[in-house]
Amino acid sequence: MTAEGVADALARLDWHEMGAQLDEEGYALIPNLFSPQAALALAQLATSSAGLRPIRLENLDLGQGEMHVLHDPLAPVLTTLRSALYPPLATIADRWNERQGLDVRYPRSFDASALVRPQPGQEPSPPHLTRLLEDDFVALHLCAGAGAGGECALPLRLVALLSRPGEDFDGGNLILTEQRPRMQSRPAVIPLQFGDAAVICANQRPVQGRSGIYRVTVRHAISRVLRGSRIGLELSFQAYAPPHR
């Protein structure tokens, strides 16, 4: 799939419906966002000997497995994807902030020139791939909040599956949990197939209750891989420069 193909696929989305799903569930599915060829090409970045240097999730206290940070400039298909997704997601994030009484408002377009280097111990906000083998997992975690990592760091991000469930791996489900005030946490398993993506809330979102708006805190994780190798993509809306050598 070319960058133009991804842009065309996104242009066909019903953003009114996407926004309603995000309001109701904290996530919205985008089936078949990546063709098999595009998904495999991206997955190869995490398996090629000339690819990205892995960071162990254990070293970040984020589970077990590998994270491969995608520094700017991204691959053309991801650059197009991020630029096309950003405006409608910024509109949703602005609406959420307004409902929560937050003053943060986001620019109307993504500026990849606003590069920020991650600080030691920072959550995995930069775009990255995960490669999980048998018994690996990603622990529940909360990503940077509104305005916490620069004005382009939305509380929304895109996650995608670049391996074939049941063929390349078993287990490894994408899980969201919502921590609600004075209530039990609500879990959800997001049913991703090969090439599918989902937009998820990765921090906080407003929910309409009986007595008004309340705020829920959303964390996400990947359950333990039971067999094989699972490669996934997480695309945030904050740009990162590679570190100086």
ABEGO torsion letter per residue (X at the ends): XBAAAAAAAAAABBAAAAAAAAAAAGBBBBBGABBAAAAAAAAAAAABAABBBBBBAAAAGAEBEBBBBBBOBBBAAAAAAAAAAAAAAAAAAAAAAAAAGBABBBBABBBAABBBBBBBGBBBABBBBBBBBBGBBBBBBBBBBBGAAEAABBABBBBBBABBBGAABBEGBBBBBBBBBGBBBBBBBBBBBBGBBBBBBABBBBBBBAAEBBBBBBBBBBBBBABEBBBBBBBBABBBBBBBX
